[in-house]
C-alpha cells in the first residue's frame, strides 16, 4: 500500500507548475488591464492639480483677509501667471505668502469685482483692506479644455465660494 501512494505522489508532482503559454496569457491580460487603467490615472492627476489650485486660492484669500485685519494694513493678493502671492504693506520685496500653481493649470479668466484695474506688469491684483473688506474677485482655472473651476470672493463679507464646471 505504501508503494502505490508513492507512485501517485510522483505522478501528481509532474503536473505541478505552469506552461509557457499560461504564463504568456497572464502577462498579456496584465498588459491589457494596465493599458485600460493607466490613462484613467492621468485624468485623476489633473483633477488633483485643479483641486490643489482651487484650495490654495481659497486659503490664500482667507489668509489675506485675516492678515489685513490683524496687521491693520492693506494686503495685495496677486494672481501671477503661475504663482499666487500675498504682500502686506509696502514691502513687496518679501511676500508674506506665496504658492506656485501646477504647470498644467492656467488662469483662463480673471475679474476684479471692484472694477479697478490694478494690473502691474501683467499681474492681477486684489486689495484686502484693514476693515475686512476687499475688492472682490472672480478667477477661473482650467486644464486645457477638460476641467474648469471658478473661485469667487465677495467684496463685502470676504466669503470665498467655489464653482466647479466641466468634467
Secondary structure as GFF3:
##gff-version 3
##sequence-region A 1 167
A	DSSP	alpha_helix	2	14	.	.	.	ID=ss1
A	DSSP	alpha_helix	20	71	.	.	.	ID=ss2
A	DSSP	beta_strand	75	79	.	.	.	ID=ss3
A	DSSP	beta_strand	83	88	.	.	.	ID=ss4
A	DSSP	beta_strand	97	100	.	.	.	ID=ss5
A	DSSP	beta_strand	106	112	.	.	.	ID=ss6
A	DSSP	beta_strand	124	128	.	.	.	ID=ss7
A	DSSP	beta_strand	137	142	.	.	.	ID=ss8
A	DSSP	beta_strand	147	153	.	.	.	ID=ss9
A	DSSP	beta_strand	160	166	.	.	.	ID=ss10
###
